[in-house]
Amino acid sequence: MSEALATREPTILAAQTDLPSPVFRGAQMVQALAAYRELQKALDESMPDQLMELDGKPFRKKGYWRAISVAFNLTAEPIEERREISGVFADGRENFGYIVTHRATSPSGRAVTGDGSCFAVEKARRFKCPHPESPGSKRTLHFPHDTCPDFDPNFQWKTLPAQATEHNIRSHAHTRAMNRAISNLVGFGEVSAEEVEHDEPDVNTRTVPKRADGSALVTEISSKTGKSKAGNAWTMYLVTFDDGRSGSTFDESLAKMATDAKAAGALLIPALEQKGQYWNLIELKPVKANGASPQPPGAIISREQVVRFHAVARTHGWTDVEGKELLAANGYASSKEIAVQDYQRLVDELKQRQPDEPPPRGDSGPF
């Protein structure tokens, strides 16, 4: 062996020794996951009240994660907490919240952290159409609720919710952080119920299946304003899509693009980026098919837009006969034939009428 090679050999061996290697092998991890699933099944059966189902998928509440902590002999403790303000309600009170970090530690000394946050606006009720489908009915006349002529995108921001006490908001943030810390340590990436639930889930909320190309229709656009610590004014827009996704942005051009697409019933491909438990809308792309717009001149409005068209007509006192006359004057035999390019103009024409009394809730056939 040459002197040069002899000099290099210890270095090569040292480098090989320092290569990272897993502590547990594949079979051991499979065994650990099987043991976790067995424990999970036993706890689910003994604590059914700690299960919550959303979109057909089970999520486990804090009682489950406390039981997991006991089963694995973990120690969980808060290590950081801060109170923040994010916007102001219309009544002048602040949308306060807490951002908390917890650390979970195993008997072996392995430790991981988990963070959680909760803000007052999460306790607010969501807008629900106030018009019953029929007298005494629990079903609403307009659905989705943003098709209601009285829809208010800023409904949640009218007043500080009564349930938004310092204790409730702070406690919810701590629960989320502790659940996440325990889950990060032993839960194989599972998400807790408190991280996904709303205080008042809208049981009527429906979403369409996600399209293969990632495109979606804009169903709602809301905004809120505020000032930074430096005194600079800002406006944040929240855009919601028909496949259940939503994202916020401060980009006015993106908000305008979403607004125009909603009015036209045009599909967009949103690019969303997760930051903590929130999603930011960073880009919107119009859908292209063979180099042409998916909404060419003459494209027909969607079923949801037909429903909204009739809802606006009823609210503003238009009879079926008058509706048909309006459509005929614009070259349409039925509302189902309205072109996207004419839709908003016809809706605006319906809104110009201010009835002296509420219109009848009778036949609203497809004129």
C-alpha positions in Angstrom: 0.0 0.0 0.0 1.4 3.4 -0.9 2.0 6.0 1.7 -0.6 8.3 0.1 -3.3 5.6 0.2 -2.4 4.7 3.8 -2.8 8.3 4.7 -6.3 8.5 3.1 -7.7 5.2 4.5 -8.4 6.4 8.1 -10.2 9.4 6.7 -12.4 7.3 4.4 -13.2 4.9 7.3 -14.1 7.8 9.6 -16.5 9.2 7.0 -18.2 5.8 6.6 -18.5 5.5 10.4 -20.2 8.9 10.6 -22.9 8.1 8.0 -26.4 8.5 9.5 -28.3 5.3 10.1 -31.8 4.7 11.5 -32.1 3.6 15.1 -35.1 1.3 14.2 -35.4 -1.0 11.2 -38.4 -1.4 9.0 -39.9 -4.4 10.8 -39.6 -2.6 14.1 -41.4 0.5 12.8 -44.2 -1.7 11.4 -44.5 -3.4 14.8 -44.7 0.0 16.5 -47.4 1.2 14.1 -49.4 -2.0 14.6 -49.2 -1.5 18.4 -50.3 2.1 18.1 -53.3 1.1 15.9 -54.3 -1.5 18.5 -54.2 1.1 21.3 -56.1 3.5 19.1 -58.8 1.0 18.4 -59.2 0.2 22.1 -59.4 3.9 23.1 -61.9 4.6 20.3 -64.2 1.8 21.5 -64.0 2.9 25.1 -64.3 6.6 24.5 -66.7 7.1 21.5 -67.4 10.6 22.8 -63.8 11.6 21.9 -64.4 10.9 18.2 -65.6 13.5 15.7 -66.2 12.7 12.0 -65.6 15.3 9.3 -66.1 14.4 5.6 -66.3 10.7 6.5 -62.9 10.8 8.3 -62.6 10.3 12.1 -60.6 12.9 14.2 -59.8 12.4 17.8 -60.4 15.0 20.6 -58.3 16.0 23.5 -59.5 13.2 25.8 -58.0 10.7 23.4 -54.6 12.5 23.3 -54.6 12.7 27.1 -55.1 9.0 27.3 -52.3 8.5 24.7 -50.0 10.6 26.9 -50.8 8.4 29.9 -50.3 5.2 27.9 -46.9 6.2 26.7 -45.9 7.9 30.0 -45.3 11.2 28.4 -44.8 14.6 30.0 -46.4 17.5 28.2 -45.9 21.1 29.2 -46.3 24.6 27.7 -43.0 26.4 26.9 -44.2 29.5 25.1 -47.4 31.6 24.9 -48.2 35.0 23.4 -51.3 37.1 22.9 -51.8 38.8 19.5 -54.3 41.0 17.7 -55.3 40.2 14.1 -57.9 42.7 12.9 -60.8 44.5 14.5 -64.6 43.7 14.5 -67.1 46.2 13.2 -68.1 46.9 16.8 -64.6 48.2 17.4 -63.4 45.3 19.6 -60.2 43.5 18.7 -59.9 40.0 17.2 -57.5 38.8 19.9 -55.9 35.4 20.0 -53.2 33.2 21.6 -50.3 31.4 19.9 -49.0 28.6 22.1 -46.2 26.1 22.0 -46.1 22.8 24.0 -43.4 20.2 24.4 -44.0 16.5 24.9 -41.2 14.4 26.3 -41.0 10.6 26.4 -39.3 8.6 29.3 -36.3 8.0 27.0 -35.8 11.8 26.9 -36.9 12.3 23.3 -38.9 15.5 23.0 -40.9 17.3 20.3 -42.9 20.5 20.2 -46.3 21.4 18.8 -47.9 24.8 18.3 -51.5 25.8 18.2 -53.4 29.1 17.9 -56.9 30.3 18.3 -58.5 33.7 17.6 -61.8 35.2 18.6 -63.3 35.2 15.0 -63.2 31.4 15.1 -66.0 31.5 17.6 -68.3 33.6 15.4 -71.3 32.2 13.7 -71.2 31.8 9.9 -73.8 33.4 7.7 -77.0 31.4 7.2 -79.7 32.3 4.8 -82.6 33.7 6.9 -85.3 32.7 4.4 -87.0 29.3 5.3 -87.7 27.0 2.3 -91.3 26.9 3.5 -93.1 28.2 6.6 -91.7 26.5 9.7 -89.0 24.6 7.7 -85.5 24.2 9.1 -84.1 24.1 5.5 -83.2 27.4 3.9 -84.5 28.7 0.6 -81.1 29.7 -0.7 -78.2 27.3 -0.7 -75.2 27.6 -0.8 -75.7 30.5 1.6 -73.7 32.9 -0.5 -76.4 32.7 -3.2 -78.8 34.4 -0.8 -79.6 38.0 -1.8 -78.9 39.0 1.8 -75.6 37.3 1.9 -73.0 39.3 3.9 -69.4 38.2 3.4 -68.4 40.2 6.5 -71.0 38.6 8.7 -68.4 37.0 11.1 -66.8 40.3 11.6 -69.9 42.2 12.8 -69.3 41.8 16.5 -67.0 40.1 19.0 -68.6 36.7 19.6 -70.0 36.2 23.1 -68.1 32.9 23.4 -64.8 34.6 22.6 -63.7 35.0 26.2 -60.0 35.2 27.2 -60.4 31.8 28.9 -62.0 30.0 26.0 -59.6 31.4 23.3 -56.5 30.7 25.4 -57.7 27.2 26.5 -58.5 26.3 22.9 -55.0 27.3 21.7 -53.4 25.3 24.5 -55.5 22.3 23.7 -54.4 22.4 20.0 -50.7 22.8 21.0 -50.7 20.0 23.5 -52.6 17.7 21.1 -50.1 18.5 18.3 -47.1 17.9 20.6 -48.3 14.5 21.7 -49.3 13.5 18.1 -45.9 14.6 16.8 -44.2 12.4 19.4 -46.3 9.2 19.1 -49.3 9.7 16.8 -47.7 9.0 13.4 -48.7 12.4 12.0 -52.4 12.2 13.0 -54.3 15.5 13.3 -56.5 16.2 16.3 -60.1 17.2 16.1 -59.5 20.5 17.8 -57.2 21.5 14.9 -59.8 21.0 12.2 -63.2 21.6 13.9 -65.3 24.8 13.8 -67.3 25.7 16.8 -70.4 25.7 14.6 -69.9 23.4 11.7 -72.3 24.2 8.9 -74.0 20.8 8.2 -75.4 22.2 5.0 -72.0 23.0 3.5 -71.5 21.1 0.3 -68.4 21.0 -1.9 -67.8 19.5 -5.3 -65.1 16.8 -6.0 -61.7 18.3 -6.8 -61.1 18.5 -10.6 -58.2 16.7 -12.1 -56.5 19.9 -13.3 -56.8 21.6 -9.9 -59.3 24.2 -11.2 -62.2 25.5 -9.1 -65.0 28.0 -9.1 -64.9 31.0 -6.8 -67.9 30.8 -4.4 -67.1 33.6 -1.9 -64.8 36.6 -1.5 -64.7 38.5 1.7 -62.3 41.2 3.1 -61.2 42.8 6.3 -59.1 45.8 6.9 -56.7 47.0 9.6 -53.5 48.8 10.4 -50.0 47.5 11.0 -48.0 48.5 14.1 -46.4 51.2 11.9 -49.8 52.6 11.2 -50.1 51.5 7.6 -53.5 50.4 6.4 -54.0 47.0 4.9 -56.8 44.9 3.4 -56.9 41.2 3.4 -59.1 39.2 1.1 -60.3 35.6 1.7 -61.2 33.7 -1.4 -63.2 30.4 -1.1 -63.6 27.8 -3.9 -66.3 25.3 -4.6 -64.0 22.3 -3.8 -63.7 23.5 -0.2 -60.3 25.2 -0.5 -59.7 28.8 0.6 -56.8 31.1 1.0 -56.1 34.7 2.0 -54.2 37.4 0.1 -53.3 41.1 0.4 -52.9 41.3 -3.4 -55.7 43.5 -4.7 -55.1 42.2 -8.3 -55.7 38.6 -7.2 -58.9 39.7 -5.4 -60.2 41.4 -8.5 -59.4 38.4 -10.7 -61.3 36.2 -8.3 -64.2 38.6 -8.2 -64.4 38.7 -12.0 -64.2 34.9 -12.3 -67.0 34.5 -9.8 -69.2 36.9 -11.7 -68.4 35.1 -15.0 -68.6 31.6 -13.5 -65.1 31.0 -14.8 -62.7 28.3 -13.6 -59.4 29.2 -12.0 -56.4 27.2 -10.8 -55.4 28.5 -7.4 -51.9 28.2 -6.0 -52.1 27.9 -2.2 -49.2 27.9 0.3 -49.7 26.8 3.9 -48.3 28.9 6.7 -49.0 27.4 10.1 -52.7 26.4 10.1 -53.6 29.1 7.5 -53.4 29.1 3.7 -52.1 31.9 1.6 -53.4 32.5 -1.9 -50.3 33.2 -3.9 -51.4 32.9 -7.5 -54.5 32.4 -9.8 -54.3 31.0 -13.3 -57.2 31.0 -15.8 -57.9 27.6 -17.2 -56.8 27.1 -20.8 -58.1 24.4 -23.1 -56.2 24.0 -26.4 -54.9 27.5 -26.1 -58.5 29.0 -25.8 -60.4 30.4 -22.8 -62.6 27.9 -21.0 -65.4 30.5 -21.0 -65.7 31.5 -24.7 -68.4 33.9 -25.8 -71.7 32.2 -25.5 -70.6 29.9 -22.6 -73.7 29.1 -20.4 -73.9 29.9 -16.7 -73.7 27.2 -14.1 -76.6 25.6 -12.2 -75.6 27.5 -9.1 -75.8 30.8 -11.0 -79.3 29.8 -12.3 -80.4 29.3 -8.7 -79.0 32.6 -7.7 -80.6 34.4 -10.7 -84.1 33.1 -9.5 -83.3 34.0 -5.9 -82.5 37.6 -6.8 -85.7 37.7 -9.0 -87.9 36.5 -6.2 -86.4 38.9 -3.7 -86.9 41.9 -5.9 -90.5 41.0 -6.7 -90.3 39.7 -10.3 -93.1 37.3 -11.3 -92.5 34.4 -13.7 -94.2 36.3 -16.5 -92.0 39.4 -16.0 -88.9 37.2 -15.8 -89.7 35.5 -19.1 -90.3 38.9 -20.7 -86.9 40.1 -19.5 -85.2 37.0 -20.8 -87.0 37.2 -24.1 -86.0 40.8 -24.5 -82.4 39.7 -24.3 -82.9 36.7 -26.7 -83.3 33.9 -24.1 -86.1 31.4 -23.8 -85.0 30.2 -20.4 -82.7 31.2 -17.6 -80.8 28.0 -18.2 -79.6 29.5 -21.5 -78.1 32.7 -20.2 -74.6 33.3 -21.4 -71.8 34.0 -18.9 -71.1 37.3 -20.6 -74.7 38.5 -20.0 -75.2 37.1 -16.5 -74.1 39.9 -14.2 -75.8 42.5 -16.4 -79.1 40.7 -16.1 -78.7 40.2 -12.3 -78.0 43.9 -11.9 -81.2 44.7 -13.9 -83.2 42.4 -11.5 -81.8 44.3 -8.5 -82.9 47.7 -9.8 -86.4 46.9 -8.7 -87.2 47.6 -5.1 -90.5 45.9 -4.1 -92.9 47.6 -1.6 -93.4 44.3 0.2 -91.8 40.9 0.3 -92.5 38.8 -2.8 -94.6 35.7 -2.6 -92.7 32.4 -1.8 -94.7 30.5 -4.4 -93.8 28.9 -7.7 -90.3 29.8 -8.8 -90.3 27.7 -11.9 -87.5 28.0 -14.4 -88.7 31.0 -16.4 
